[in-house]
């Protein structure tokens, strides 16, 4: 088959849709030879996109904007987003020691809404500061990620400044559980199955989920290199159709066990199928959410601005959102 398309992905359960498009024949039915390539980290996937080693990727929604704008640490790489891939199932996982300290410091807060549990963390931070202890350390998957903004929001809702009250770094998702186990970090915000993996191993506790912090918040998108997309419009349309059909298949509860077994393969997520099946419910997009919505891009750009990653006028943010988010391509492909 001549119509080869290369898509990168990160080993998370929300890589399901492009994997299913390739493995279950939806891409082939559209005349595409879809090849999906695992990247060990978001930085590696960023580099593959920037230097043309893949045509597109399952990518963090904010990273698509950052790459296009040239603020992601590599040369500006114009991208197009013709499909949304998932709402995500991120969560914040803490070490058991920190979680227990928060319960002891403010049991009434910990018994209340998870979105406000950082108020208990505020008490722990104050006690550590009074005792002369170093700041707590948290990590997210990438600076340009919804995980980063969700962690900042959760902390802020508890009266904690993520820029000065704690340390926040970046670690690739597959390394987070081991980093928590080794005591190198106190907590992290990641997608599944890496939160449930820490719980399963008895080394961490989920304190809050994305659904508590940012309900219906976009997580991953299909980002295509603009130069490739402009040269291959028919392949772009075929790929959109294949992705949408794969999303419909992935969304069907009757296919959940098969999907978990598929993702458990070493070339994809590489963790037990029963663990993956536990986490799949929140990783598959809600109905009618595959069509990219520029309102999502506008919200992400505001969060990037609040995080001091971007300094654009309202008009410039609008132009950037319109350049990257392309619902017109989706509509042309699927009608």
N, C-alpha and C positions, 0 to 999 in steps of 0.2 A: 504494500500500500504506500503510495507516494506522499500522502498528506500527513506527514509526521508532525506532531505537536508535542513539545516537551514542557511539562509543568513540574515545578518544584513544590515540595510540601514539608511541613514540620511534623514530627511524630506525636500528634495529638488526636483525640478521637474526632475532632471536627475537621480532620482531613478526609473524612469519610466520603464526601460527595465526589471529589475528583477521583479518588481511588475506585469507587463504585462505577463511575463513568468508564474507567479503563477496564476494570475487571469483569463487569457484568455485560459488556458488549454495547453499551449505549453510544459510546464514541464510534465504535466500529460501524454501527448501524447508520451513523451520519457520515460515513466515508473517511473517518479519521483514524490514524494510528497514534493513539494517545499514550505517551510514555510518562509515567510519574516517577520523580526522582526525590528520594528522601534527603533532607539537609539536617545536619546535627544541631543547628541553632538558627535563630532568626538572623544573626549576623551573616552566617554562611549563605542563607537563602537570599538575603539582600545582595550579597556579592554576586551570586549566580545570575540574579536579575540584572544587576548593574552592568555586568560584563558580557551579557548576551549568551550565557551558558544554558539558559532556559528561555522559552518564549513567554512564560507567565508563571504564576504561582498562587497557591493557597497562602494568603498573606494577611498579616495584621492590618486591619483597616487604616489605622493612623500611619502605619509605615508606608502604605501606598501613597499617601499624601506627602509624607516626608521625602520619599525617594523622588517624586515628581518635582518637588520644590528644591531639591538639592541640599537638604539639611540632615541627611541620614548618614553622613560620614563617607559617602562615595560620590562620584560625579552625578549631577542631576540626571535622572533616568525617567523621561516622560512615560507615564503609565496610563492605561485606561481600565476602568472598573465597570464591566458590563453585567456582572452578576454578584449578588450577595450570597455568601456561603453559609453563614450561621450566626445565631444570636449568642453563641458561646455558653459555656458552663464554668466560668472562672470561679475561683473561691480563694479565700485567704486562709492559709493553714499556719498554725503556730506550733512551736515546740510544746510538749506536754508540760514542761516546767513553767513556761510563760503563761500558758492557759490556766494552770492551777493557781499561779500567783494572782492572775486577774480575778479568778473566782473568789479567792480569799480576800482580795482588796475591796471588791464591790459585788457581792453575791446578788444583790437586787438588780444591778445593771446587767449582769450576765444572764439573769433569768428573764430579761426583757427582750425587746426587739434586737436581733443581731446587728442591724445597721447602726445601732447606738452603743455597741459593746466596746468601742474604742474609748469610751469614757472610763471604763475600768482600766484600760491600758494607760490612760493619763495618770491614774493613781500610782501605777507601778513605775512609770517614768519619773514621777516626782520623788518617789522613795529612793530610786536609784541615784538620782541627781543629788539628793541630800546626803547619800552615803558615799558620794564621790566615785560611783561606778561609771564605766564608759556607756555611751548610748547603745540602745538596742539596734540590731542590724536586720534589715529586711531586704528582700530582693524581688524583682519582677523579671519577666522574660525579656524585656527590651524597653528602652526609654520611650520609644514611639509605639506604645501599646495601650489598649484599653485597660490592661492589668495595672499599668503604672498610674493611670488616672483614677481607676477605681480604688487603688490603695490610698492615693492621696486624698480622695474624697472621704473614704471611711475614717482615715486618721483625722481629717479636718472636722468631721462631724463629732469627733470626740474631743475637740479642742487641742489637737496635736498638729504642729507644723512639720510636715514631711521633709522640709528642707533644713530644719535646724534641731528638732527634738529627737530625731532618729537618723540612722544611716540607711540610705536606700541605694542598692546596687543592682547589677544585672547578672543573671546566671541562666544558661540554657535550660529549658524545662526538664530534660532527662537527668540533669545533675542536681536538681533541687532536693530530692528526697535524701540523697546521700549527704548533701551539705547540711541538711537539718539534723540528720542522724549523728554527724560528726561534731555538731555544736558550733559550726562556723557561722551559722545564721540563726536568728530567733523566729523567723517566719517568712512566708513568701506568698505571692499572689500568682497563681498559674491556672492554666486550663486543665481539664481532665485528660488522662486518668491520674495525674500526678498528685492531686490532693487525696483521692481515695487510696492511692498507693501508700502514702504516709500513714493514713488511718489504719489500713490493713496491716502494716508492719508494726503498729503500736508505738510509733515515734512522734506522731503529730495529731492535732485536732483541728478540724475545720471550725472557724469561728464565725464566718459570714460568707455568703455566696453572692455572685453577681446579681441574682434575682432580687436580693435584699438591697443592693447598692444602686443598681442601674437596670430596673426591669425593662425588658424589650430592647436592651442596648445592643447595637450591632457589634460583631466581634471579628469575623473573618470575611474576606472578599476574594474574588478571583481578580488578580491584577495581571494585566497583559502589557508587555512592552508595546508602546504606541507605534514604534517603527514597524514591528512585526505585524501588528494588527492592521495597520494601514496598507501593508503589502498583501495581506491575506484576508480580505473581507469575507469571502465565502467560508473559509475555515473558522473565522471568528463566529459567524452565525451558526455553523454546525456545532461548534464547541458549546455555545450557549444552550442550544437545544439539548445536547447530550447531558450537560450539567443539570438542567432543569428536570430531565427525566430521571437522572440519578438521584436527585434530591427527593423526588416523589417516591422512588423505590426505598430510599433510606428512611424516609419518614414513616413508612408503613410498619406498624408494630409486628406484623407477621414476619418481617424480614430481619427483626432485631438480632436474633440469635445468630443468623448467618452472617450478618454484618459484623458482629463482634468477633466471630471466628476469622473472618477475612482480615480485620484490622489487627488481630493478634499476631499475624505473620511477622517474622523478624524484619522483613523489608518495609513494614509499615510502622505500627506502634511498638510491637514486640513485647507485649505484656499479656498475662493470662486473659483468655476470652471472657471468663466470668467477671473479672474486674472491669473489663471494658464494657460489658453489657450493663453493669450497674450504673455506669456513667453516661450512657448514650442518650437518655431521655432529654437532657438539657442541651445536648450538642447539635441536635438536628434543627434546622430552621423552622419557624412557625409557618403556617400556610400563607402563601402570597408574599413571602419575604425574600424571595430570590431576586425580585426586581429591585435594582439599586435605587435608593431614595436619596436625593441630594440633601434632604434635611439631616440625614445621618452625617454626611460630610461636613455640613455647617456646624453641627454640634461638636464633632471631633476637632474641628479647627478652633473652636472656642476653648476646648479643653487643652489643646496644644498651646494656645496663647496664655491661658491661665497658668500652665506649667512653665511658662517663660521659655518655650521652645520656638516660638514663632512671634513675629511682630509685623502684622499686616493690617491694613485698613479693612473696613467692612467690605468695600468694593473689591479689594484684592482677594479677600477670602472667598467672596462670591465667584470671582473669575477662576480661582483655583479649584473650587468645588465643581464648577461646570466643566472644567477641562478634564478632570479625572473621572468623575462619576458620570456614566453614560447610559442612562435608562433608554435613550433612543436606540442604541444597539440591541438592547434586550427586546424592545418592542418590535424592531424590524425582524428579529430572529424568530420570535415565538408568536407574534401577532397579538 
